[in-house]
Amino acid sequence: MSRLHPTFACGSLKLAGTLDTAPGKTGLLIVSGSNEIRSGAFAGQARLASAIARAGFPVFRFDRRGVGDSEGENRGHRSSRRDIASAREAFMALAPDVDRIVAFGNCDAASALMLTGGEGFDGLVLSNPWTMGDTPSGEQRTPPPAAIRQRYAQKLRNPREVARLLTGGVDLRKLAHGLLKSAQSAPEPSSLADELRNALRPYEGQVSILLATGDRTAQVFEANWDADDPRISRCAGAGHSYVEPAHREWLKAQVLKALRS
């Protein structure tokens, strides 16, 4: 296994990529979200790529236009279809033995893949898809009532949190405010969630939806999605970027499962 740092064309612009080589015929394309460079938050995508390549699957990741080492203007995930397609073509040219590609994205990168309808990919791994507006900068100030109820239920199952409540370690005013929020009716369904649902509906490849239960983005997605969707897998207690060792291992296992299917 080796790590290469090629550049590739997206129209007249030059984008930066990283290829972790491996002998497998199925490859993983990692799409970065928001303004995140291809190494990922806390180098999480670089670690994931290395682990997947060690398991025998080549991995390609890249900086989309206007991000990191790539030229151009960053116009957000809604305008990244061309970037994704160019990265896929570059991956195939750099790893000609690859005949099957699975794409992975977290947050608005997952939404970007959904908006493309999975075009050109044999499988999609969609982690914590963004459904709260056009860009993560428009994130809602508070989670939906269902997500707040879920958070309080998790706390009440934790003996340490119960002890804090009984010994006065909890701000009762804040608790009362949260309980009031949790009792409210659900908000109107997200129009972006409907758009993602419609864009993904015709896709015939394999889809895995991964949700970190401790992440607000995932909670809002689930509030706007069919909770019984059989494609959903949940990582209990994980945060948005799966930074804890056990959560990183869970994510790796889910990605490998999709590659081996």
N, C-alpha and C positions, 0 to 999 in steps of 0.2 A: 504494500500500500504506500502511496506517496500523495503529497498535497501540492497541487499546481495552482497557479494564479493567472489564468488567461484573461484576455479582454475579448469582447465580441461586439458586433454591430447591432444597433437597434435603429434602423433607418440610417441617418447620417451621423449618429452619435455613437460614442464608444462607452460600453458598460464594463464594469469590473466583475469578475466571477472567481470562484474557488471550486476546484474539483478535487475530491478525495477519491482516488482510484481504488478499484476492487475488481475481482474477476467476474462478478455476477452479471447476468443478462437483464436483470431488473434493477432500475436505478431510482433514486429519490431526488426530486427537485424541491429544494427548500425556498419558499417565497417569504421574504421579510415583510413585516408590517410597519405602517406609519413611517416615521423617519429613521427607523432602526437600520443600522448597517448589517451586513451579511453575517457578521460574527454573532449577532443576537444579543439580547439582554444578558449581562454577566457572562458573555461568551457562550451562552447556552446553545446556540445553533452550531457553533464551531465544535463544541463537545459532542453534540448529538451526531453531527456529520462524521466525526472520527469514530464514534462507537458503531454507527451503522456500517461504515466502510470496513471496520474490523470484522464485522459479521458477514462480510462478503458482498455488500451492495455498494456500487459507486454512488457518490452524492455530489450534486452540483448546487451551489447557492450563489447569490449575486446581489449587487446593489442596483436597485432600479434607478431610473433617470432622476438626477438631481439629488441622490443620496450617496453618502460615503465617497468612494473613488470613481463614481460614474458621472458622466457628463449630462448636461441638460437641466431641465426644470422639473422639480418634484410636484406633480399635480395630484397626488393622492391615489388611494387604492382604486377609485373609480376609473382612473385613466391608465391603469397598469396592465391592461390586456396585452398591449403590444410588447411591453417589457417581458411579460411572462412567456409569450410565444417566442420571442427572440432568444430567451434563456433556454427554452426547451430545444430549439434548433441548434444552439451552440453545444448543449449537452450531448445531443445525438452525434454531432460532428466530432466532438472530442472523445466520445466513448462509443465508437461505431458498433461494438458488440452488444450494446444495450438495445433490446427490442421491446421493452415494456417500461413505462415511467409512471411512478406514483408521485403526486405532488402533495406537499405538506405546507400548511400556513397557519399561523396563530393570529388571533385578533382580526384586524382589518385585512391581513393577508389571506385569512380563510374566507372572508367576505369577497375579496377580489377574485379568488378561485371560483367561488360560487357564481359570481356575476358573469364569469366567462362560460358558465355551463359546463365546466370541466373539459373544454375543448382540447383535444390532443392528448389527454391523459387517460391512462388505464385504471387509475384509482385516485381517490382524494382522501386525505386525512385533514380534517377541518377542526382546529382547536379553538375553543372560546370565540366563535364568530361574532364580529362586531355588528350590532343591530341598533345602535343608539344615535344614529345620524350619519352625515356624510364623512366626518372625520372624528378621530378620537378626542380632539380638542373640544368637541361639542358634547362630551360625556355628561349624562344626567347627574345632578347633584346628589340625589338619593336613589337607592335601588327600588324596584317595584315592591309593593306590599308582600307578595309571595316570597320574594327573596329575603325580606326582613323577617318574616315568620320563620323561614328556614334557618336563618342565623340564630334567632333566639332559641329555637328548638335544639340546635347543636350545643348552645351554651348550657341549656338546662340538663343536657346529658353529660356534661363535664363536671365532675365532683369539685374541681378547683373553682369553677365559676359559681357553683351553688354556694360554696363556702364564702366566697367574696360577697355574695348577696346577703348571706345571713350575718356576716360580721361587719357590714356597713362599708364594704369596699367598692360598692357600686353607686354611681350617681343616680339617685332615684328620679330626679327631674328628667335626666336624659333617657332613663329607662321608660318613664311614662310617655315621653314624646315618641320613642320608638314603637311602643305598643299601640299608640294612637295611629301612627303611620301604618302599622301592620294590619290594622282593622279596616283600613280604607279599601274601597273596591279597586279592582285591577284597572290599570290605565288602558286606553285604547290600544289595540294591537299596533306594533311598529310597522310603518309602511316599508321600511327597509327590509324587515323580516319577510314581509310578503313578497317583496321583489326578489330576495334571495331564494325563497321557496319556489317561486315561479321559474327562476332561471335554472335552478337545479333539477326541476321536475323531469325534463326530457333525458337527463343524463343516464346512461345505461351501465356505467362502470361501477366499481365498488366504492362505497362512501362510508367513512368512519367519522363520527362526530365526537370529539373529545371535550369533556367539560371538567374544569377544575372547580370543585364545589365551593371553594373559598374565594373565588374570583367574582367581582361584581359584573364584569362583562359577560361571564358565563351565566350568571344568575339572571341577568336581563334577557339574554338569548333564550334561556329555558322558559322564561315567563311569556315569551312571544312565539314559542315553538310547541310542537306536539311533544309533551313530556314522555309519552309512550313510544316515541320513534325508536324502533329496534336498532337503528344505526348509532344510537347514543351510548357512550361509555363514560362513566364518571370516576374522577380521581378524588377521593374523599379528603377534604382539608387542603387540597393543593391551591397555591396562588397562581396568578396569571402566567408566570414564566417557569413554573415547575422547578423552583430553585433548590428545594430540599432534596437530598440524595434519594430518598424513597420515591419521591414524585418524579424525579428525573428517570429513575429506573422504570417506573410505570409508563412514562411517555415513550421511552425507548422500546419497551415491550409492545406497545400498541402500534408503533410505526413498523416494527419488524413483522408483526402479525399481518399488517396490510401488505407488506412487500412479499411475504411468503404465500399469500392467498392466491 
